[in-house]
Amino acid sequence: MSDTLIRYVVDERGIARIVLDDPATRNALSDDLLDELLARLVQARDDDDVRVVVLTSADERVFSSGGNLKAFADENPVIEKYAGLARFPRLYELLGGLGKPSVCAANGDVLAGAFGLALACDLIVAKEGVRFGCPEINVGVFPFMISALIFRSVPRAKANELMMTGELITAEEALGLHIVNKVVPAAGFDAEIDHLTGRIASRSPLLMRLGKQSLDATRDLPLREALSHLQSQLALAFTTEDIKEGVAAFREKRAPEWKGR
């Protein structure tokens, strides 16, 4: 598998940066790029030294243009296309079950399938001037694969408007809809991402993993079932050394030394 479409680096704090780098297609979510992205996310998931995953783009104008339109209209058998589309749910589910926080550093326009990719992350930080949306309907396609993510993140009326008109929204509009966490000027964007991810990386990776797993397991459960699951997970957290260390460090006004157990 070629590594030319994705750049991957982990720093000394455990922050893994996954950088989409296919300028010829504006980081279109082709099968090859998705395969590399899935592989890198699995690598980050399985690496105990990784504490946070950042998704971003080497192109400061476009984070990703979304699905590969050429593949939509090619002559490959429908059964092959159907099998290929399985990459998208695998990707979104992998982000949900990563066990580590994920941050979409939206330094360029986030379009179509990439909008779903961003929404599957835990946090989204957008650079001023960036746009979000699902323009698929403009070329005769409906955003099937990301509609479930949109409906879980965007108010219903606005979600319908985005999917049915293909119009894009600004980063500021996305902030007003609580789609993104922050909008940052270009000059301070990289510093903000570094500060945010550094703060997250400084937390207990064990408790963060337990929390992430609980969020993934309970987000679609009825309230009674969700609370039962969460009660058991909190009881499990009480057995860890990290929770004792965190409380002790707080009382002693010092930085905690996480044990990971």
SULTAJO-V561841 format. One line per field, one symbol per residue. ss: DSSP state (~ for helix, > for strand, _ for the rest). phi: phi as a letter, one per 40 degrees, with the letter a starting at -180 (. if undefined). psi: psi as a letter, one per 20 degrees, with the letter a starting at -180 (. if undefined). A space follows every 10 residues. Layout:
ss->???
phi->???
psi->???
//
This chain:
ss->_____>>>>> ____>>>>>> __~~~___>_ ~~~~~~~~~~ ~~~~~~____ _>>>>>>___ _>>>__>_~~ ~~_____~~~ ~~~~_~~~~~ ~~~~~~____ >>>>>>__>> >_~~~~~~~~ __>>>>>___ >>>_~~~~~_ ___~~~~~~~ ~~~__~~~~~ ~~~~~___>> ~~~~~~____ _>>>_~~~~~ ~~~~~~~~~~ ~___~~~~~~ ~~~~~~~~__ __~~~~~~~~ ~~~~~~~~__ ~~~~~~~~~~ ~~________ _
phi->.cbccbbbab cccgccbbbc abccbffdcc dccccccccc ccdccccccc babbbabccc cbcacgdccd ccbcccddcc cccccccccc ccccccbcga cbbccccadb bfdcccdccc ccbbbbcdgc bbibcdccbg bbcdcbcccc ccbbddccdc ccccbgccbc dccccccgcb cabbddcbcc cccccccccc cccccccccc cccccccbcb cddccccccc cccccccccc cccccccccc ccfbccbccg a
psi->pqjiipppqp aiikoppoop mmhhjlkqmr ggghgggggh hggggioiip hqpppaqioi hogqibqohh hhjajqqhhg gghhiihghg ghhghhkhjq qpponnjrpo qchhghgghi rhqppqqpiq qqrnjhhhkk qqmghihhhg hiipqgghgg gghhhjqqqr hhghghjkhq hqppqhhjgh hggggghggg hirohghggg gghgghhihj qqgghghggh ghhghghhiq hhhghggghg hjlrpqnphk .
//
